[in-house]
């Protein structure tokens, strides 16, 4: 399970609170000045498509964005695309019953790659307990960006489903951003931020998993940078 003592006061770690506050301000400014006045379903769709491509690439896909856009990507890209198509419809489910939403994310991501009786199910009893603890993170009184980073870290490093965990983690991260009101139209592309910083993404996930409190701090400071990169990757930048 997430270590309660390890997560206690994480927002007070050096650079974390101020970093996430500055990133939230930057996202708010971008959405207000360049997004909200001309938001369209097409822009949201493009953001989700870019996110699916980036998340698939991080999971090992070799498909290009154009191939994903055309629906011609490899199996991993197809899985990420299935997740992206249903993602916004899961926002109210995630707010009410997050475990149900996480199970659905895994069902979408892992369909056809694991036995039917494993789809949407935690790996074992310990993983089920850890998933409940991840859901509890959503009720904590922390900044939404910080919560998104913690949910991502727990799901990605805990391998709680035992397959497609990275796809699920990155989708859940976006659900936190949408459901919390940070990015209600899902115009930020956090997955693209992680892809742009891939070596740091992978090394800091390892630090989160094995580096104790310093590793947790390193992951959170990395996420500050990644979310800024995700805002830069938003399709509203070119609108």
N, C-alpha and C positions, 0 to 999 in steps of 0.2 A: 504494500500500500504506500501511497505517498506518505513520507515521514512528516508528521504534523510539526515536529520541532524543527525539522530542516526547512520547512516552508514558512515557519513563523517569522513575521516581520521582513519578508523578502523585499517589500517595497522600500525598506529603509537601507538596503545594501547600497554601498557607495555607487553613485551614478545611475542607479536603477530608477528611482522615483522621478528624478529630474529628466532622465532620458526618455522615459515613456510619456511624461507630460509634454515635452517638447515635440515628440513624434505625434502625439494626439493633436496638438495645436496645428502642426503642419498638415495633417490629414484633414482636419476641420477646414483649414484655409483653402486647401486644394478643392475640396468638395463644394465649398461655398462659392468660391470665386470662379471655378472652372467646370464644375460639375452640375450643381443643382439647377442652374438656370436652363440647361439644355440636356437634362437627363432623359434618356429614352430606353425602352426595353432592349433596343439593339446594342446600346453601350453596355448594359448589364450582361447581355448575352455574350458580347465580345470579352468582357472581363472574365466570365466563367469559362469561356473557351480557352483563353490564355492561361487561366489557372489550371485547367485540366491538362493542357500540354505540359506545363512546367512541373506539375505534380507527377505526371507519368514519366517525364524525363528523370526526375529524382529517384523514381522507382526502377529505373533501368531501361525505359523505353527509348528506342532509337527513332521514333516517328517525328517528323517535322510538324510545325504548327499548321502548315498548309494541308498536310495529310490528316491531321486531327480535325481540322475545319471541314474537310471533305468527307469525314467519316471513314477514312481509309487507313487509319493507324493500326499498329500492332495490338496484340491482346491487352497489354498494359494500358495503352492509350485508350482502347475501347472501354476498359474498366473505369479509368478516370473520367471519361466522357459520360458514362452512365451515372456516375456520382454527381457530376456537375449539372446534369439535366434535372435531377430531382432535388438538388441541394436547397434551393430557396423554399421549396414546398415543405421542407423539414424544419424550417425555422420555428413555427409554433409548436411542433412536436418536441423539439430540442428544449424549448423553454419550459414545457410542462413535464415531460418525461424524457430526460436526456438519454437514459439507458436505451429506450426504445429507438430513439433517433440514431444512436451509435450502432445499434444492431442493424438498422436499415442501411446505414452507410457501409457496413461490412458486407451485408448481403449484396449490395450493388457492386462493391469493389471486387469481391471474391467469387462472384457467380461464375460457375463453370471451371473454376480452378481448384476448388476444394470439394469434398463430398457434401451432398446436400444437408446431411445432419450436422455439419460443422458451420454452415453459413449463418452468420449473425450471432454466433455463440462464442462466449469467452473460452479461452484455451483450457482452463481448469478452474477449480474452486478458488484458488488463490487469485487468478486473473479476474474472476467475477467480483471478488472483494475489492480488488484494485480498481475495477471499473466503477464500482459504486463510489469509491473515494474520489475518482475523477469527476463524477457527477456532482459530488459535494463541493468541489472547487467552484462551481458556478454560483453557489449561494454565499461564497465568502465576499466580504466587503473590500475588494481590491479593484484597482483600475482595470477596465475591460481589456486593454491591450496586454496587461500583465497576466490576467486570467487566460487569455488566448495563448500566450506563450507557455504557461504552465500546463494547460490542457494538451497542447501540442507535444511538449516534452514528455509528459507522462504516457501518452498513447504511443508515441513513436518509439520510445526506449523500452517500455514495458512489454511490448509484443503481446498485448493482452488477448488478441484474437488468434495470434499465431500465423497469420497470413494477411497480406495487404494492409499492414498496420500503418505504414507511412501514408498511404492514400487516405486512410481513415483519419489519421492525425491532422493532416493538412486540411481536409474537408471540415473537421470539427473546429479547427482554428478559425476558418472563415465563418462558420456558423456563429461562433462567439462574437465576432466583429459585427455581423449583421444583427443578431438578436439583441446585442447590448446597446444598439443605437449608434455605435461608432461609424458604421458604414451601411446604412439601411438599404441602399440600392445595390450593394455589393459591387462597387466600382474599383476598389483597391484590389490589387492582385498579389496577395502575400506569397503565394506559391512562386510567382516569378521573382519576387525578392529573394527567396531562398535559392532559387536556381542561379540567379546572378551571382550569389555569394556561396556557391556550392561547397568549395573546400572548407570554408568557415562554418557552413551549416552542418556538415558531417562531423567535423572535429568538435564542434560545440555540443552537438547531441551526445557524442561520446563523453564529453566532460560532464554533461548533465547526468548521464547514467552512472558514471563511475568517479566523479571528481569531488564528491561531497559538497559542502557549502560553497567553496570557491568555484566548482564546476557549475553549480546552479547560477551563481552570479555571472559567470562567463556566458552562459546560455542566454540569460536575460539581457545582458548588454549587447550580445549579438542580435537578439530579436529587435531591439531598438533600431539597429541599422537595417535589418531585413524589412521591417515594416515601412521604413522610409523608402527603401528601394521598391517595395510593393506599391506604394503610392505613386512613385515615378513611373511605374509600369502600367498605370491605369489608362484605359482607352480615352478617358476624358482629356488627357494631355494633348491628344492630337485632334480633338473635336473642335 
